[in-house]
Amino acid sequence: MIGFIGGGNMAEALIKGMTTEGMKDILVSEPREERRRELELRYGIRTAASNAAVVQSCDILVLAIKPQQMEAVLGEIGGQVDGSKTVVSIAAGITLSYLGSRLRTDKIVRVMPNTPALIQEGMSVMSLCECFTGPEINIVRSILMSIGRVMALPERFMDAVTALSGSGPAFIALFLETMIAAGEKMGLGRDDATQLAVQTAVGTAKLLDTGMSPEKLREMVTSPGGTTAAGLKVFEDKGLRSIVADALLAAKNRAGELGRKA
């Protein structure tokens, strides 16, 4: 049985993907009774108010909690998690060494999923100890594949992954917010500006997903002296590349801080 400690949005995304793929042997601990009932009715799974109940009943445990909650939760369940358990943490910044110091199992996987997992279009990156070679990793991979694509990288890259993939949807959403607002200022209605911006982003992403590089696409759209070139010149003059790089670095550094504070 697969257990979730926490029944928030990312846990629900995983549960939705898993149940869609036929994985229904799931138990979720969630303190809010209303939320437990909602998950039960929506996905046909079992829930419990107690974290200990999930640890006792499940072989694979998904820690779907905020980084700030990790210390308290591990203090509660750490002594019960032995070598028979596989632990998957989706909390940003929480390191394998930290988890290993508080659990009695070496079968630990650190995962950074992202919000598009809510529609099974997520990007998940997992890191694990080299000593973890058991078949359980295939189950973990299957869980993550139910919400999108999966990549495995050494843990030293996880803070960068958190910045680029984990925080990335918010950065892209901000850019689209700004485009929509600009469209309104140019006289478009909000609904029309939103449809134009969002569909442009969706279509661009699908085109890039064919293997075309962003540079190639940019060159295809940009004619010398044309409208796109005029807009790109403003981005260059205003330092867009530096702004984006600084934003990602700030997110990466914050991910590292969260790990050190845990």
C-alpha positions, 0 to 999 in steps of 0.5 A, a space after each residue: 500500500 502507498 501512503 501519503 503524509 499530507 493531503 494537499 494540492 501536490 498529494 492530490 495531483 499524485 493521487 489523481 494520476 495514480 488512480 487514473 492509472 489504476 493504482 488505488 491501494 492508497 491511504 492518506 493522513 490529513 488532519 482536516 476531516 472535510 479534506 479527508 472526506 473530499 479525497 475519499 469521495 473524489 478518488 475512492 481511496 482511504 484516509 486517516 487522521 493519524 500519520 502513525 496509521 499510514 506508517 503502520 499500514 504502508 510500505 511506500 510513504 510519500 511525505 507531501 508536506 511543507 519543508 517547514 513541517 518536516 522536522 515535526 512530522 519526522 519527530 513524530 514518525 521517524 522511529 517507526 520508519 525502518 528498513 522495510 519502508 521506502 520514503 519519498 519526500 516532495 518537500 523543497 530543500 529537504 536533503 537526503 542526508 537530513 531525511 536519513 538522519 531521522 529515519 531508520 531506512 536507506 530507501 529514501 527518494 527526494 523528488 521535486 515535482 511541479 504544479 502542472 502535475 495537477 493536469 498530468 503534465 508535470 516534470 518530476 526530478 528524483 534523487 536517491 542514495 546510490 545504495 538504493 537499488 531495490 525494485 521499489 524505485 520502479 514503483 516510485 518511478 511509476 507513481 511519478 510517471 502518472 503525473 507527467 515526465 520523470 528525470 533522475 539527477 544527482 542531488 547536487 542539482 536539486 536546488 537548481 531544479 527547484 528554481 527552474 522547474 519547481 518555481 518556473 510555473 509561477 515565473 511563466 504565469 507572471 510573464 503571462 499576467 504581464 502580457 495580458 495586462 499590456 494587451 488590456 492597455 492596448 485596448 483588448 478586452 481581458 478575456 480576449 487578451 487572456 486567450 491570446 496570451 495563454 494559447 500563444 504560450 501553449 502553442 509555443 510550448 508544444 512546438 518546442 516539445 517537438 525538439 525545436 530549440 528556443 533559439 531556432 523558434 525565436 529566429 523563425 518569428 523574428 524578421 529584421 526590422 519587424 515587430 518582433 525585433 522591436 519588442 525583443 530590443 526592449 527586452 535586451 535593453 531592459 536586461 531581461 536575461 539578467 533579470 531572469 537569471 537573478 530570479 532563478 538564482 534567488 529561488 535556488 539560493 532559497 531552496 538551499 536555505 530551506 534545506 539548511 534550516 530543516 
